[in-house]
Amino acid sequence: MRFQSFGVLLITGIVTCMELVYAQSHADVKKLYTDLFTDYKKEILPTADQSKPLEVGVTFYMASFNSFNEVEETISLTAAVGMNWVDPALMWNPSLYGNLYVTIINPKDLWLPQIFLTNRVDSMNPVGDDTMFFPTIVFTGEVIYSPGGILKAKCPTDISKFPFDSQTCTLQLMPWGFVQSNLLLSSNFDKAQLDFFSAHSDWNLLEYSTSVVK
């Protein structure tokens, strides 16, 4: 993504929007939860064929540009990383559960990927580590999970044209600890999504894009 204060900031990232349909009764939700998670193992990568990688779609949602420190060469953003994948153990027939097509569950009960901002400067924790974000499950087994927060990343600075400078920054996101044979990321869009974006008074967003490096 690119800003201007004349500044330019390039961001790589990802997330997903969802429409919710609720169950007919509390009993339907309770029965579904019991049936899905009685033998569910959140410690196991959710693929039917463990010899193939899990494919995770990613969408980067830019909410606001908070600051750019040219001396420290850092950028601060409020953003979310939306992820979606299919867990074959979480499929169900809606007609057996009061036509329940979508449900929201506590994240502690589910296998979830952890996405790290590798050029983060304030910690080496996964995105959204300080807040509980509730995932959504669709009857097809699709899981939608969108952690977010304030991301502070390293960004090399060029101040040769100050105060009319432009800066290009890249946020490097990855599922730390996984190899491609276990987990593959794909970009749902070729640009960061600005559905929730609030403009900054000093910097203008000029350009933004997302891509996957393999």
Solvent accessible surface area in square Angstrom, and as a share of the most:
residue,aa,sasa,rsa
1,M,0,0.00
2,R,63,0.23
3,F,1,0.00
4,Q,38,0.17
5,S,33,0.21
6,F,89,0.37
7,G,0,0.00
8,V,3,0.02
9,L,0,0.00
10,L,40,0.20
11,I,0,0.00
12,T,29,0.17
13,G,1,0.01
14,I,13,0.06
15,V,8,0.05
16,T,32,0.19
17,C,83,0.50
18,M,79,0.35
19,E,150,0.67
20,L,58,0.29
21,V,68,0.39
22,Y,146,0.55
23,A,22,0.17
24,Q,131,0.58
25,S,51,0.33
26,H,147,0.66
27,A,68,0.53
28,D,28,0.15
29,V,57,0.33
30,K,132,0.56
31,K,108,0.46
32,L,2,0.01
33,Y,86,0.33
34,T,74,0.43
35,D,73,0.38
36,L,19,0.09
37,F,29,0.12
38,T,96,0.56
39,D,121,0.63
40,Y,31,0.12
41,K,124,0.53
42,K,88,0.37
43,E,135,0.61
44,I,95,0.48
45,L,26,0.13
46,P,12,0.08
47,T,24,0.14
48,A,94,0.73
49,D,64,0.33
50,Q,99,0.44
51,S,96,0.62
52,K,126,0.53
53,P,44,0.28
54,L,8,0.04
55,E,120,0.54
56,V,0,0.00
57,G,7,0.07
58,V,5,0.03
59,T,2,0.01
60,F,1,0.00
61,Y,11,0.04
62,M,0,0.00
63,A,28,0.22
64,S,26,0.17
65,F,5,0.02
66,N,56,0.29
67,S,56,0.36
68,F,24,0.10
69,N,59,0.30
70,E,41,0.18
71,V,143,0.82
72,E,89,0.40
73,E,56,0.25
74,T,10,0.06
75,I,1,0.01
76,S,14,0.09
77,L,0,0.00
78,T,43,0.25
79,A,4,0.03
80,A,24,0.19
81,V,0,0.00
82,G,0,0.00
83,M,0,0.00
84,N,33,0.17
85,W,5,0.02
86,V,75,0.43
87,D,2,0.01
88,P,51,0.32
89,A,59,0.46
90,L,0,0.00
91,M,101,0.45
92,W,22,0.08
93,N,76,0.39
94,P,15,0.10
95,S,78,0.50
96,L,116,0.58
97,Y,17,0.07
98,G,23,0.22
99,N,78,0.40
100,L,2,0.01
101,Y,86,0.33
102,V,14,0.08
103,T,15,0.09
104,I,75,0.38
105,I,10,0.05
106,N,45,0.23
107,P,18,0.11
108,K,123,0.52
109,D,31,0.16
110,L,7,0.04
111,W,23,0.08
112,L,37,0.19
113,P,4,0.02
114,Q,104,0.46
115,I,3,0.02
116,F,24,0.10
117,L,1,0.01
118,T,40,0.23
119,N,28,0.14
120,R,43,0.16
121,V,64,0.37
122,D,85,0.44
123,S,37,0.24
124,M,93,0.42
125,N,65,0.33
126,P,24,0.15
127,V,7,0.04
128,G,10,0.10
129,D,68,0.35
130,D,122,0.63
131,T,76,0.44
132,M,109,0.49
133,F,54,0.23
134,F,107,0.44
135,P,0,0.00
136,T,3,0.02
137,I,0,0.00
138,V,28,0.16
139,F,66,0.28
140,T,66,0.39
141,G,0,0.00
142,E,49,0.22
143,V,0,0.00
144,I,12,0.06
145,Y,26,0.10
146,S,30,0.20
147,P,4,0.02
148,G,6,0.06
149,G,28,0.27
150,I,113,0.57
151,L,3,0.01
152,K,69,0.29
153,A,0,0.00
154,K,91,0.39
155,C,0,0.00
156,P,103,0.65
157,T,30,0.18
158,D,86,0.45
159,I,99,0.50
160,S,92,0.60
161,K,148,0.63
162,F,131,0.55
163,P,73,0.46
164,F,136,0.57
165,D,5,0.03
166,S,53,0.34
167,Q,4,0.02
168,T,71,0.41
169,C,2,0.01
170,T,56,0.33
171,L,1,0.00
172,Q,99,0.44
173,L,31,0.16
174,M,71,0.32
175,P,13,0.08
176,W,136,0.48
177,G,73,0.71
178,F,68,0.28
179,V,91,0.52
180,Q,99,0.44
181,S,73,0.47
182,N,60,0.31
183,L,6,0.03
184,L,53,0.27
185,L,33,0.16
186,S,58,0.38
187,S,39,0.25
188,N,61,0.31
189,F,99,0.41
190,D,107,0.55
191,K,96,0.41
192,A,2,0.02
193,Q,38,0.17
194,L,58,0.29
195,D,91,0.47
196,F,130,0.54
197,F,49,0.21
198,S,68,0.44
199,A,91,0.70
200,H,48,0.21
201,S,113,0.73
202,D,92,0.48
203,W,26,0.09
204,N,84,0.43
205,L,39,0.19
206,L,88,0.44
207,E,80,0.36
208,Y,51,0.20
209,S,42,0.27
210,T,12,0.07
211,S,73,0.47
212,V,57,0.33
213,V,140,0.80
214,K,182,0.77
